[in-house]
Amino acid sequence: MSAPAPADTAELVASSLRLIVELQDPSGAYPASPTFSAYRGYSWFRDGAFIADAASAGGEPASAEAFFDWCARVVVAERGRIEAIVAAADTDAPVADDRMLPTRFTLDGAIGDDEWWDFQLDGYGTWIWALGDHLARVGGDGARWADAVGLCVDYLASSWRRPCFDWWEEHVEQVHGSTLGCIAAGLRAAAAMPALDDDRRALAALTAELVLAELRAGMVIDGHLTKWVGDPRVDGSLASLVGPIGLIDGDDPLAVATLERIETELTVDGGVHRFLGDTFYGGGQWPLLTCMLGLGWLAAGRRERAEQLLAWAASTRTADGLMPEQVDAHLLDPAFRQEWLDRWGPVATPLLWSHAMLVRLAAALGAEVAR
């Protein structure tokens, strides 16, 4: 049995959960960051799914379900676009990238009118994964969300092979390991959802296995998952496929090798970088990725390492108890930091996703979240 978390870390976990609930929009959307210039007023399916998962695991199921309701309304409102995308995918003229579903929406569920790197597929799998994990915790057949889940199954089954932007809004020309993992996890969750019709469940199950086979066949070098096909680098986001997503079992040699590679390639003094070559705000260390690595190691049986990573993530909080998107104690390319400060201002603080991953790792370690 490990020692209890320090009191200040326990309080940060509790305050993080309160912040998530307090900042949730009445629509159910989670704002990515309430003050950061480039994120303000928007909610991402991906970020929000991880936030909802943390709320569910931390004892706030109503908050998680409000977010799933928001996702479902957004998806159902895009039914016509999804049906057109699916129909075109079966022809020689699939729709252009700018007609695919966007990665983020305004808090009221509308498509924003400012320019963004929008075509990302991962979020449409991630929210279904988070919903499936939530239903496993609290029970239920998912009927409330089945229509939207079915539309997402059709969308992902028709489009998963397409290159798109990654989690970081970069490299639209690639098919990304983390993206495929999120899609496969979401489709697996859909296949297990009793409220979904039999044809959709069968499509989800078949496509999930195809995606996972592609991930294992095309994105493994030296025994570890890679950023994309032919690139030997890892991305910090790959840890999520072990924990919390659990697509790759913690005792699978592929999981262990991937986590070890993230440690050696991207981790410095306990904090995890996104990827080698990162220049965003100089390429700092991300608390949320550090917590994901902790969740991965916990799944692999290395509890002590998970506790160390939780402590590092907690140490990044500000004097006001707010967690940033990244910190600059160790930058991969400091020359780029000022460019981003001039463009968007200080690093996003708070970033709800950072707070969420702290809660999620603490909950996985067995912490009681006092709200």
SEMI-137390 format. One record per residue (C-alpha): x, y, z. Coordinates in pm, 1 decimal, m for minus. Example, Ala and Ser with C-alpha at 12.3 -4.5 7.8 and 13.67 -1.06 7.14 Angstrom:
! SEMI-137390
+----------+----------+----------+
:       px :       py :       pz :
+----------+----------+----------+
:   1230.0 :   m450.0 :    780.0 :
:   1367.0 :   m106.0 :    714.0 :
+----------+----------+----------+
! end
This chain:
! SEMI-137390
+----------+----------+----------+
:       px :       py :       pz :
+----------+----------+----------+
:      0.0 :      0.0 :      0.0 :
:    147.6 :    336.8 :    m97.7 :
:    163.5 :    642.1 :    124.5 :
:   m128.7 :    884.0 :     99.1 :
:    m92.2 :   1180.0 :   m134.8 :
:     46.1 :   1497.6 :     22.7 :
:   m225.8 :   1726.6 :    152.3 :
:   m151.7 :   1999.3 :   m104.2 :
:   m178.6 :   1749.9 :   m391.9 :
:   m502.9 :   1610.8 :   m252.1 :
:   m644.2 :   1962.8 :   m229.6 :
:   m534.1 :   2034.7 :   m587.7 :
:   m715.2 :   1722.1 :   m704.9 :
:  m1030.2 :   1829.5 :   m522.4 :
:  m1010.9 :   2187.8 :   m647.4 :
:   m946.6 :   2062.2 :  m1001.3 :
:  m1268.8 :   1863.7 :   m997.5 :
:  m1458.8 :   2163.0 :   m861.4 :
:  m1310.6 :   2383.5 :  m1133.6 :
:  m1420.3 :   2140.9 :  m1405.7 :
:  m1777.5 :   2140.6 :  m1277.5 :
:  m1791.1 :   2516.0 :  m1217.2 :
:  m1655.0 :   2607.7 :  m1560.5 :
:  m1876.0 :   2364.8 :  m1752.6 :
:  m2109.1 :   2561.5 :  m1975.8 :
:  m2487.2 :   2526.5 :  m1923.7 :
:  m2492.0 :   2359.4 :  m2266.8 :
:  m2276.8 :   2076.3 :  m2126.4 :
:  m1965.3 :   2178.7 :  m2318.9 :
:  m1634.1 :   2203.4 :  m2138.4 :
:  m1440.6 :   2516.8 :  m2237.0 :
:  m1085.2 :   2420.8 :  m2325.6 :
:   m957.1 :   2727.9 :  m2142.6 :
:  m1180.3 :   3014.9 :  m2028.8 :
:   m916.7 :   3285.8 :  m2079.1 :
:   m667.0 :   3175.3 :  m2346.5 :
:   m712.8 :   3383.3 :  m2659.7 :
:   m706.9 :   3102.2 :  m2916.3 :
:   m924.2 :   2858.5 :  m2717.9 :
:  m1175.7 :   3086.7 :  m2547.5 :
:  m1536.2 :   3005.2 :  m2632.6 :
:  m1461.6 :   2663.2 :  m2783.7 :
:  m1497.7 :   2302.0 :  m2680.3 :
:  m1312.5 :   2010.6 :  m2839.1 :
:  m1458.8 :   1661.0 :  m2859.8 :
:  m1115.3 :   1516.5 :  m2771.2 :
:  m1029.1 :   1742.8 :  m2476.5 :
:  m1385.4 :   1729.6 :  m2352.8 :
:  m1396.5 :   1351.3 :  m2367.5 :
:  m1093.4 :   1322.7 :  m2140.3 :
:  m1241.8 :   1587.1 :  m1909.1 :
:  m1573.1 :   1398.2 :  m1896.7 :
:  m1388.9 :   1073.8 :  m1824.4 :
:  m1214.8 :   1242.0 :  m1530.9 :
:  m1542.9 :   1385.4 :  m1403.1 :
:  m1703.3 :   1041.3 :  m1421.6 :
:  m1410.6 :    868.7 :  m1248.8 :
:  m1390.2 :   1147.8 :   m990.6 :
:  m1752.6 :   1114.4 :   m883.1 :
:  m1932.3 :   1374.1 :  m1097.7 :
:  m2135.6 :   1155.1 :  m1336.6 :
:  m2393.6 :   1425.7 :  m1408.4 :
:  m2120.8 :   1653.5 :  m1542.6 :
:  m1992.8 :   1380.0 :  m1772.6 :
:  m2341.0 :   1303.3 :  m1900.6 :
:  m2410.1 :   1670.0 :  m1969.4 :
:  m2103.4 :   1672.5 :  m2193.5 :
:  m2215.2 :   1353.4 :  m2370.9 :
:  m2554.0 :   1517.8 :  m2425.8 :
:  m2377.1 :   1815.8 :  m2584.0 :
:  m2175.0 :   1584.7 :  m2811.7 :
:  m2489.7 :   1402.9 :  m2917.2 :
:  m2672.6 :   1725.3 :  m3003.4 :
:  m2377.6 :   1849.1 :  m3208.3 :
:  m2346.4 :   1522.0 :  m3399.9 :
:  m2717.6 :   1483.7 :  m3470.3 :
:  m2729.9 :   1842.8 :  m3596.5 :
:  m2461.4 :   1742.1 :  m3850.0 :
:  m2655.1 :   1436.4 :  m3973.7 :
:  m2686.2 :   1565.2 :  m4329.2 :
:  m2316.4 :   1640.7 :  m4356.3 :
:  m2225.0 :   1299.2 :  m4214.0 :
:  m2454.8 :   1117.6 :  m4454.7 :
:  m2302.9 :   1308.9 :  m4748.0 :
:  m1949.0 :   1225.6 :  m4630.2 :
:  m2032.6 :    856.0 :  m4594.6 :
:  m2199.1 :    843.0 :  m4937.9 :
:  m1906.7 :   1019.5 :  m5105.8 :
:  m1652.5 :    790.8 :  m4939.5 :
:  m1787.2 :    502.8 :  m5147.6 :
:  m1713.3 :    688.7 :  m5472.1 :
:  m1403.6 :    812.2 :  m5650.2 :
:  m1472.9 :   1166.4 :  m5525.2 :
:  m1469.8 :   1178.6 :  m5141.8 :
:  m1544.8 :   1516.3 :  m4990.3 :
:  m1260.6 :   1762.4 :  m4941.3 :
:  m1095.4 :   1802.3 :  m4602.4 :
:  m1268.5 :   2134.5 :  m4538.7 :
:  m1607.0 :   1962.5 :  m4563.7 :
:  m1527.3 :   1702.2 :  m4299.2 :
:  m1649.4 :   1750.6 :  m3942.3 :
:  m1450.3 :   2007.6 :  m3743.9 :
:  m1257.9 :   1921.6 :  m3431.7 :
:  m1406.9 :   2197.8 :  m3217.4 :
:  m1737.0 :   2379.7 :  m3180.1 :
:  m1854.0 :   2687.0 :  m2995.4 :
:  m1997.8 :   2623.6 :  m2651.1 :
:  m2351.2 :   2639.4 :  m2790.2 :
:  m2264.5 :   2372.7 :  m3048.9 :
:  m2215.8 :   2591.0 :  m3355.7 :
:  m1928.3 :   2571.6 :  m3601.4 :
:  m1691.2 :   2861.1 :  m3542.3 :
:  m1619.6 :   3113.0 :  m3814.9 :
:  m1250.2 :   3168.5 :  m3742.4 :
:   m977.3 :   2975.8 :  m3920.8 :
:   m850.4 :   2660.6 :  m3750.2 :
:   m673.7 :   2331.8 :  m3828.5 :
:  m1007.8 :   2161.7 :  m3811.2 :
:  m1009.4 :   1822.4 :  m3979.8 :
:   m929.7 :   1579.3 :  m3698.8 :
:  m1090.7 :   1238.2 :  m3661.9 :
:   m975.0 :   1134.9 :  m3315.6 :
:  m1235.5 :   1323.4 :  m3111.9 :
:  m1524.7 :   1137.7 :  m3273.0 :
:  m1382.0 :    812.6 :  m3139.2 :
:  m1265.9 :    952.2 :  m2806.3 :
:  m1605.1 :   1074.8 :  m2690.2 :
:  m1758.9 :    731.8 :  m2760.1 :
:  m1475.4 :    565.7 :  m2566.8 :
:  m1536.2 :    800.6 :  m2270.8 :
:  m1910.7 :    731.9 :  m2289.8 :
:  m1849.2 :    356.1 :  m2293.8 :
:  m1622.4 :    375.4 :  m1989.0 :
:  m1878.9 :    590.2 :  m1811.0 :
:  m2155.7 :    338.0 :  m1880.6 :
:  m1931.0 :     61.4 :  m1747.6 :
:  m1899.4 :    258.3 :  m1421.1 :
:  m2260.3 :    361.7 :  m1370.1 :
:  m2460.9 :    114.7 :  m1577.7 :
:  m2703.9 :    175.3 :  m1861.1 :
:  m2743.3 :     77.4 :  m2224.4 :
:  m2657.1 :    412.1 :  m2383.6 :
:  m2998.1 :    456.5 :  m2549.4 :
:  m2990.8 :    828.4 :  m2477.3 :
:  m2689.0 :    871.4 :  m2705.4 :
:  m2738.2 :    584.2 :  m2952.3 :
:  m2843.1 :    797.0 :  m3250.5 :
:  m2531.1 :   1012.7 :  m3230.4 :
:  m2304.4 :    715.3 :  m3163.9 :
:  m2443.5 :    540.4 :  m3471.4 :
:  m2374.9 :    843.8 :  m3689.4 :
:  m2017.2 :    856.3 :  m3559.2 :
:  m1970.3 :    486.2 :  m3634.0 :
:  m2074.0 :    550.5 :  m3993.8 :
:  m1845.1 :    853.6 :  m4016.3 :
:  m1539.6 :    679.8 :  m3871.7 :
:  m1592.1 :    357.2 :  m4064.6 :
:  m1602.2 :    554.2 :  m4389.3 :
:  m1309.6 :    784.0 :  m4313.7 :
:  m1054.9 :    629.7 :  m4074.5 :
:   m795.2 :    572.3 :  m4345.0 :
:   m782.3 :    941.6 :  m4437.2 :
:   m484.2 :   1153.9 :  m4330.8 :
:   m585.5 :   1437.5 :  m4099.7 :
:   m441.5 :   1675.8 :  m3842.3 :
:   m313.0 :   1512.7 :  m3523.9 :
:   m402.6 :   1601.7 :  m3162.6 :
:   m177.5 :   1906.0 :  m3193.4 :
:   m328.4 :   2047.5 :  m3514.3 :
:    m21.3 :   1949.6 :  m3713.9 :
:     76.4 :   1729.2 :  m4011.5 :
:   m249.9 :   1697.2 :  m4200.4 :
:    m67.8 :   1481.3 :  m4457.5 :
:    m19.7 :   1190.0 :  m4213.5 :
:   m226.6 :    913.6 :  m4055.6 :
:   m136.6 :    933.4 :  m3686.5 :
:    m90.8 :    653.5 :  m3435.2 :
:   m281.3 :    831.2 :  m3159.2 :
:   m565.9 :    913.0 :  m3397.6 :
:   m603.4 :    549.9 :  m3504.7 :
:   m596.2 :    441.4 :  m3140.8 :
:   m873.2 :    682.5 :  m3044.5 :
:  m1084.2 :    568.0 :  m3339.2 :
:  m1036.7 :    199.9 :  m3256.5 :
:  m1120.6 :    256.5 :  m2889.7 :
:  m1436.7 :    446.5 :  m2975.8 :
:  m1551.5 :    184.0 :  m3223.2 :
:  m1489.2 :    m92.6 :  m2969.1 :
:  m1700.5 :     93.7 :  m2717.2 :
:  m1977.0 :    137.3 :  m2974.9 :
:  m1969.1 :   m233.1 :  m3058.0 :
:  m2034.8 :   m310.7 :  m2690.4 :
:  m2321.7 :    m62.2 :  m2652.1 :
:  m2650.7 :   m255.2 :  m2619.4 :
:  m2867.9 :     30.8 :  m2744.2 :
:  m2696.8 :     42.6 :  m3081.9 :
:  m2863.4 :   m151.6 :  m3363.8 :
:  m2706.8 :   m482.8 :  m3464.6 :
:  m2577.7 :   m360.4 :  m3800.5 :
:  m2400.6 :    m61.5 :  m3644.8 :
:  m2251.4 :   m276.3 :  m3369.9 :
:  m2120.0 :   m522.7 :  m3628.1 :
:  m1976.2 :   m240.5 :  m3839.0 :
:  m1813.0 :    m88.5 :  m3532.9 :
:  m1658.9 :   m419.7 :  m3424.2 :
:  m1525.0 :   m503.4 :  m3769.5 :
:  m1382.0 :   m155.6 :  m3828.6 :
:  m1222.7 :   m144.0 :  m3483.7 :
:  m1028.8 :   m460.9 :  m3559.1 :
:   m921.4 :   m326.9 :  m3899.2 :
:   m796.6 :     m3.8 :  m3741.5 :
:   m613.6 :   m186.1 :  m3462.9 :
:   m452.5 :   m419.4 :  m3716.5 :
:   m333.5 :   m117.9 :  m3915.8 :
:   m193.7 :     40.3 :  m3600.1 :
:      1.8 :   m271.1 :  m3508.2 :
:    118.4 :   m345.1 :  m3861.0 :
:    204.5 :      2.6 :  m3985.5 :
:    302.1 :    203.4 :  m3679.2 :
:    542.1 :    m15.6 :  m3483.3 :
:    921.4 :     26.6 :  m3504.0 :
:   1163.9 :   m147.8 :  m3268.8 :
:    870.9 :   m288.5 :  m3076.2 :
:    704.9 :     45.4 :  m2987.5 :
:    422.8 :    249.2 :  m3137.0 :
:    527.2 :    543.5 :  m3351.6 :
:    401.8 :    889.2 :  m3432.9 :
:    305.1 :    784.4 :  m3785.3 :
:    406.6 :    533.5 :  m4052.4 :
:    781.2 :    527.0 :  m4109.9 :
:    867.2 :    778.8 :  m3837.1 :
:   1061.3 :    617.9 :  m3549.9 :
:    968.9 :    895.4 :  m3304.9 :
:    703.7 :    853.8 :  m3041.9 :
:    443.5 :   1110.7 :  m2946.1 :
:    352.6 :   1169.4 :  m2582.5 :
:    m13.2 :   1115.6 :  m2669.6 :
:     55.9 :    747.5 :  m2744.5 :
:     66.2 :    682.0 :  m2368.4 :
:   m310.3 :    743.2 :  m2363.9 :
:   m368.4 :    424.7 :  m2562.5 :
:   m239.6 :    231.0 :  m2260.1 :
:   m391.2 :    454.3 :  m1994.3 :
:   m659.1 :    578.8 :  m1961.9 :
:   m799.2 :    449.9 :  m2291.7 :
:   m677.0 :     93.1 :  m2243.8 :
:   m673.3 :     m4.0 :  m2610.2 :
:   m334.4 :   m169.7 :  m2555.8 :
:   m318.9 :   m381.5 :  m2238.6 :
:    m61.2 :   m268.7 :  m1985.1 :
:    111.3 :   m608.9 :  m1985.7 :
:    141.1 :   m614.0 :  m2365.5 :
:    509.4 :   m581.2 :  m2469.0 :
:    397.8 :   m315.0 :  m2718.2 :
:    260.4 :   m104.2 :  m2432.4 :
:    570.2 :   m139.2 :  m2217.0 :
:    806.0 :    m62.8 :  m2506.4 :
:    602.1 :    245.9 :  m2600.5 :
:    598.9 :    380.5 :  m2245.1 :
:    971.8 :    316.1 :  m2209.1 :
:   1039.7 :    500.8 :  m2533.6 :
:    832.6 :    798.7 :  m2414.8 :
:   1040.2 :    799.0 :  m2097.1 :
:   1374.3 :    797.8 :  m2277.5 :
:   1283.2 :   1024.3 :  m2569.4 :
:   1039.4 :   1275.7 :  m2423.9 :
:   1060.5 :   1279.9 :  m2042.8 :
:   1295.9 :   1515.4 :  m1856.8 :
:   1297.0 :   1538.8 :  m1475.8 :
:    948.8 :   1388.9 :  m1465.1 :
:    774.8 :   1608.4 :  m1724.1 :
:    670.9 :   1484.4 :  m2069.3 :
:    717.8 :   1670.9 :  m2397.6 :
:    477.2 :   1625.3 :  m2688.4 :
:    732.3 :   1506.9 :  m2946.2 :
:   1088.2 :   1572.1 :  m3059.3 :
:   1094.5 :   1878.5 :  m3278.8 :
:    805.0 :   2050.2 :  m3101.1 :
:    831.9 :   2430.1 :  m3124.0 :
:    493.3 :   2539.3 :  m2981.3 :
:    581.0 :   2793.0 :  m2710.0 :
:    933.7 :   2656.0 :  m2739.4 :
:    830.9 :   2294.6 :  m2686.3 :
:    767.1 :   2268.8 :  m2312.5 :
:    651.8 :   1986.3 :  m2087.8 :
:    281.6 :   1905.1 :  m2058.1 :
:    119.7 :   1807.1 :  m1725.5 :
:   m163.0 :   1626.4 :  m1902.1 :
:     79.1 :   1404.2 :  m2095.4 :
:    272.5 :   1338.6 :  m1776.7 :
:    m49.0 :   1214.9 :  m1614.8 :
:   m123.0 :    997.7 :  m1918.4 :
:    220.5 :    841.5 :  m1887.3 :
:    140.9 :    782.5 :  m1520.9 :
:   m184.7 :    611.1 :  m1613.7 :
:      1.8 :    397.6 :  m1864.9 :
:    259.1 :    288.2 :  m1607.8 :
:    m15.0 :    217.9 :  m1355.7 :
:   m180.3 :    m11.0 :  m1610.1 :
:    159.3 :   m178.0 :  m1660.1 :
:    197.6 :   m236.2 :  m1286.8 :
:    444.4 :     42.2 :  m1201.9 :
:    249.0 :    225.1 :   m934.2 :
:    548.3 :    402.7 :   m781.4 :
:    636.7 :    561.2 :  m1115.0 :
:    273.9 :    668.0 :  m1159.4 :
:    283.5 :    838.9 :   m820.0 :
:    604.5 :   1021.6 :   m913.1 :
:    447.4 :   1148.2 :  m1234.2 :
:    138.0 :   1266.1 :  m1046.2 :
:    363.4 :   1460.9 :   m808.9 :
:    544.7 :   1627.2 :  m1100.4 :
:    215.9 :   1726.3 :  m1265.8 :
:     86.4 :   1869.5 :   m937.2 :
:    405.0 :   2073.8 :   m901.8 :
:    319.1 :   2274.8 :  m1214.5 :
:     21.5 :   2447.9 :  m1053.8 :
:     32.9 :   2823.7 :  m1012.7 :
:      7.8 :   3005.5 :   m680.7 :
:   m367.3 :   3024.6 :   m747.8 :
:   m391.0 :   2648.0 :   m793.7 :
:   m438.7 :   2662.2 :  m1170.1 :
:   m276.3 :   2411.6 :  m1404.8 :
:   m119.1 :   2525.4 :  m1732.5 :
:   m110.8 :   2361.5 :  m2072.1 :
:    269.0 :   2341.2 :  m2057.4 :
:    562.9 :   2471.0 :  m1854.2 :
:    891.6 :   2613.2 :  m1975.4 :
:   1145.7 :   2467.1 :  m1728.6 :
:   1289.8 :   2257.3 :  m2014.2 :
:   1222.7 :   2379.8 :  m2368.2 :
:   1311.8 :   2180.3 :  m2678.1 :
:   1356.7 :   2495.4 :  m2888.2 :
:   1356.1 :   2814.4 :  m2677.2 :
:   1396.6 :   3035.4 :  m2984.8 :
:   1028.2 :   2983.0 :  m3069.8 :
:    880.9 :   3075.7 :  m2731.3 :
:    856.6 :   3450.4 :  m2787.5 :
:    691.3 :   3404.2 :  m3125.4 :
:    394.4 :   3229.4 :  m2962.0 :
:    382.8 :   3473.0 :  m2671.1 :
:    354.4 :   3755.1 :  m2922.1 :
:     87.8 :   3571.9 :  m3118.3 :
:   m143.4 :   3435.2 :  m2846.3 :
:    m17.5 :   3566.5 :  m2515.3 :
:     83.0 :   3357.6 :  m2210.4 :
:     36.4 :   2979.9 :  m2211.0 :
:   m322.6 :   2864.4 :  m2153.4 :
:   m384.5 :   2866.2 :  m1776.6 :
:   m602.4 :   2707.5 :  m1662.4 :
:   m630.1 :   2432.5 :  m1918.2 :
:   m921.3 :   2214.5 :  m1807.9 :
:   m768.2 :   1910.6 :  m1974.0 :
:   m461.0 :   1942.3 :  m1747.1 :
:   m680.3 :   1953.5 :  m1438.0 :
:   m880.2 :   1658.7 :  m1569.5 :
:   m582.4 :   1432.0 :  m1621.1 :
:   m459.3 :   1508.8 :  m1269.0 :
:   m799.6 :   1404.5 :  m1134.1 :
:   m805.1 :   1095.4 :  m1354.0 :
:   m461.4 :    972.7 :  m1244.3 :
:   m536.9 :   1044.3 :   m878.9 :
:   m865.0 :    853.1 :   m906.0 :
:   m688.2 :    559.1 :  m1070.6 :
:   m438.8 :    557.0 :   m785.0 :
:   m729.0 :    524.6 :   m545.4 :
:   m742.4 :    877.7 :   m409.5 :
:  m1063.3 :    986.9 :   m245.6 :
:  m1165.7 :   1309.6 :   m417.0 :
:  m1313.4 :   1535.7 :   m149.8 :
:  m1536.2 :   1786.2 :   m325.2 :
+----------+----------+----------+
! end
